[in-house]
Amino acid sequence: MRPDLSRVPGVLGEIARKRASEVAPYPLPEPPSVPSFKEALLRPGLSVIAEVKRQSPSEGLIREVDPVEAALAYARGGARAVSVLTEPHRFGGSLLDLKRVREAVDLPLLRKDFVVDPFMLEEARAFGASAALLIVALLGELTGAYLEEARRLGLEALVEVHTERELEIALEAGAEVLGINNRDLATLHINLETAPRLGRLARKRGFGGVLVAESGYSRKEELKALEGLFDAVLIGTSLMRAPDLEAALRELVG
Ligand SMILES: O=P(O)(O)OC[C@@H](O)[C@@H](O)c1c[nH]c2ccccc12
């Protein structure tokens, strides 16, 4: 049950094909018990999912950081969940980062990677994620099958879309937590209009789950504009760039 990645364009295609070539199942540790991602995001007010990300294809090196230090600062600053990049080549992440963060904070964790094989879901669960990112631009019509497999494993999912067509697939697949990415992962271009536009459309189509706005946020006013439509926002780069992660997060949400 693997998606056909041959036609996935740009940077997204490159990274995903590389990830797919690396999957080689091995025995995994017993999964720890983990808190609910969805419940954490549904608390009153706009929830922040704060991301631990050392580097990215769009920014290059962002910050050399100890993921545990960063996650602890995020927890003190009021994050409701933490996203941990586990892609090694372009984002400088690892499953060890995920495991270490799991052991250090009580918040639900999101495994941020390019899931292109069901084994990656098992890994996410075994290394302490509450949820895994499912990118519809990669999984296409298999999105529903991956969601089902995640559920079977006791793993939640953040189903990510960037276009109207992808939104249709995500809704059809029965996504409960829907992420709308302002960044086009093929070109890396950001448009902050994307999340509100597709968010409104999702609600219009009757989506009653958790709505998450993703990528490109750095100012309080931008977050204010999300209130009322979105339950949560995912922020990485702008927090990672701040000299004091805890203060930066407080400033954004306070
Ligand atoms: O760093 P930003 O612009 O605040 O964005 C965070 C997050 O949305 C971004 O890292 C992201 C969204 N979807 C992804 C898919 C793969 C890798 C990374 C991502």
The ligand as a Gaussian input file, in Angstrom:
#p B3LYP/6-31G(d) Opt

LIG

0 1
 O        8.048000      26.974000       9.672000
 P        6.672000      27.442000       9.415000
 O        6.539000      28.295000       8.191000
 O        6.065000      28.093000      10.627000
 O        5.807000      26.138000       9.088000
 C        5.600000      25.098000      10.028000
 C        4.973000      23.868000       9.345000
 O        3.704000      24.226000       8.882000
 C        5.861000      23.352000       8.208000
 O        7.056000      22.933000       8.768000
 C        5.230000      22.216000       7.422000
 C        3.940000      22.088000       7.078000
 N        3.726000      20.960000       6.380000
 C        4.884000      20.321000       6.236000
 C        5.193000      19.117000       5.607000
 C        6.484000      18.669000       5.655000
 C        7.478000      19.420000       6.270000
 C        7.202000      20.617000       6.905000
 C        5.901000      21.082000       6.884000

